[in-house]
Amino acid sequence: MEARFEAAFLKALKKHASIKKLVKRKVDMIIENPIAIGEPLKGNWRGFYSCPVKRNFIIIYLYCEVCRKKGDNAVVACSDCQDTPDNTIKFVLLGPHDDAYGI
């Protein structure tokens, strides 16, 4: 499995360095089994998955293989979709629940 980290995810990781070990543990679990550990999102976030790090703190990610199989790639429209292998997980956002969803 290939993991890619978006700039927003890495920036948030620096901002919330106190939970870096928890985030690393969750990232490793997601890489191991992305579908079992995450919850598929709906609406504007269709195609993405979320995974809690701790109480009100989440990781939002994409699993390219499932995104394509469900046809969500037309909605998500990643600029590098054509060049990204199916076995790729893109870690998009990290943060408090309401901040991550832009509420």
C-alpha positions as CSV (number, residue, x, y, z in Angstrom):
1,M,0.0,0.0,0.0
2,E,1.3,3.4,-0.9
3,A,0.6,6.4,1.4
4,R,0.5,10.0,0.3
5,F,0.1,12.9,2.6
6,E,-1.5,16.2,1.4
7,A,0.0,19.5,2.5
8,A,-3.0,20.3,4.7
9,F,-2.6,17.0,6.5
10,L,1.1,17.6,7.2
11,K,0.5,21.2,8.3
12,A,-2.1,20.0,10.7
13,L,0.2,17.3,12.0
14,K,2.8,20.0,12.9
15,K,0.1,22.1,14.5
16,H,-1.1,19.2,16.7
17,A,2.3,17.6,17.4
18,S,1.2,16.5,20.9
19,I,-0.8,13.7,19.3
20,K,1.7,12.7,16.7
21,K,2.2,9.2,18.1
22,L,-1.6,8.6,18.1
23,V,-1.9,9.8,14.5
24,K,1.0,7.6,13.4
25,R,-0.6,4.6,15.0
26,K,-4.0,5.3,13.3
27,V,-2.2,6.0,9.9
28,D,-0.5,2.6,10.2
29,M,-3.9,0.9,11.0
30,I,-5.5,2.6,8.0
31,I,-2.7,1.5,5.7
32,E,-3.1,-2.0,7.0
33,N,-6.9,-2.2,6.3
34,P,-8.3,1.1,5.0
35,I,-11.9,-0.1,4.6
36,A,-12.3,-1.8,8.0
37,I,-10.9,1.0,10.1
38,G,-12.6,4.0,8.3
39,E,-16.1,5.1,7.9
40,P,-17.3,6.1,4.4
41,L,-18.5,9.7,4.2
42,K,-21.6,11.0,2.4
43,G,-22.8,14.2,0.8
44,N,-20.1,16.7,-0.1
45,W,-17.5,14.2,1.3
46,R,-18.6,11.3,-0.9
47,G,-15.6,9.1,-1.7
48,F,-13.7,10.0,1.4
49,Y,-13.3,8.1,4.7
50,S,-12.9,9.3,8.2
51,C,-11.2,7.7,11.2
52,P,-11.2,9.0,14.7
53,V,-7.8,9.6,16.3
54,K,-9.2,10.4,19.7
55,R,-12.5,11.7,21.0
56,N,-13.3,14.7,18.7
57,F,-10.2,14.4,16.4
58,I,-10.3,12.8,13.0
59,I,-8.3,11.8,9.9
60,I,-10.0,12.2,6.5
61,Y,-8.5,10.1,3.7
62,L,-9.2,8.6,0.3
63,Y,-8.6,5.0,-0.8
64,C,-8.1,5.2,-4.6
65,E,-9.2,1.7,-5.4
66,V,-12.6,2.0,-3.7
67,C,-13.1,5.5,-4.9
68,R,-12.8,4.3,-8.5
69,K,-14.8,1.2,-8.1
70,K,-17.7,3.2,-6.6
71,G,-17.4,5.8,-9.3
72,D,-16.7,8.5,-6.7
73,N,-13.6,9.6,-8.6
74,A,-15.9,11.7,-10.8
75,V,-17.1,13.5,-7.7
76,V,-13.8,13.8,-5.9
77,A,-11.9,14.7,-9.1
78,C,-8.3,14.5,-7.8
79,S,-6.0,16.3,-10.2
80,D,-3.6,13.3,-10.1
81,C,-6.2,10.5,-10.3
82,Q,-5.0,9.1,-13.7
83,D,-1.4,8.9,-12.4
84,T,-2.2,7.4,-9.0
85,P,-2.1,3.6,-8.5
86,D,-5.2,1.8,-7.1
87,N,-3.3,0.8,-4.0
88,T,-2.8,4.4,-2.8
89,I,-4.2,6.0,0.3
90,K,-4.3,9.8,0.3
91,F,-4.3,11.3,3.8
92,V,-6.2,14.6,3.2
93,L,-7.0,16.3,6.5
94,L,-6.4,16.0,10.2
95,G,-8.0,17.9,12.9
96,P,-10.9,18.5,15.3
97,H,-14.2,17.1,13.8
98,D,-15.9,20.5,13.2
99,D,-12.7,22.1,11.7
100,A,-12.0,19.1,9.4
101,Y,-15.5,19.2,7.9
102,G,-15.4,23.0,7.7
103,I,-18.4,23.5,10.0
